[in-house]
Amino acid sequence: MPLSAVIITHNAARQLAGCLESIAFCDEVLVVDSGSADGTIALAQSHGARIIEQTWLGYGPQKHFAVQQARHDWVLCLDADERVSPELRASIKGEMRDPRARIYEMARCNRFLGRWLKHGEGYPDWSRRLFDRRSARWSDDLVHEKVLTSENPARLAGDLLHDSAETLELYLDKQNRYTSLQAEQLFALGRRANAWHLLISPLARFLKFFVFRLGFLDGLPGFMHVCIGCMNSFNKHAKLISLQRNSKS
């Protein structure tokens, strides 16, 4: 089956080359860019990618738009800071010769503070990225978007490698933006939070990922990664409570 690789970008020139090199096996590479000013478009063109410019719509809507512009129904959706490992590439190519499902998920391996995380919430982080767009679509979520389908996904061998190569400061800034978007989305959906959420949600998250999913085996980077996730849970609910109170004033 012919396969389109689809990537959304914004000022991703530092990360994009490795991503494009890892998906050179695809029949089409489509980059949907939202106003980059750092050479992202020129870099993508130099790797033979087709470029479409689209004003930012939010993560879910932007990815859905990109998938709809692909030339082929089978799509592989990546972020600019992700790479297809050799084992995953072989697995994808094998499935495209004779698909056993309409949607596939792959283990996503995250690099944090110089270490590839193999436990906790950093791995396997199963992600649905390869699918027939006639059977699945991206959600409309502005952040933490997901692929919606009624199909049962099959799993692929090999890892999707996620290495943002960003500083801790930039990583924390991004998490702050994400939790703000999450809180706004939850508020719009009528969800509400209280002090109980501030206490229980971070604690439950820590126990789940650091203890039961063995995050402690990833050393200090694993500990910090889980703690930041717990902080995100606290901040999301704190921001939601703030929105609730502001709406009453």
Secondary structure, 3 states (H helix, E strand, C coil): CCEEEEEEECCCHHHHHHHHHHCCCCCEEEEEECCCCCCHHHHHHHCCCEEEECCCCCHHHHHHHHHHHCCCCEEEEEECCEEECHHHHHHHHHHHHCCCCCEEEEEEEEEECCEECCCHHHCCCCEEEEEECCCEEECCCCCCCCEEECCCCEEEEEEEEECCCCCHHHHHHHHHHHHHHHHHHHHHCCCCCCHHHHHHHHHHHHHHHHHHCCHHHHHHHHHHHHHHHHHHHHHHHHHHHHHHHHHHC
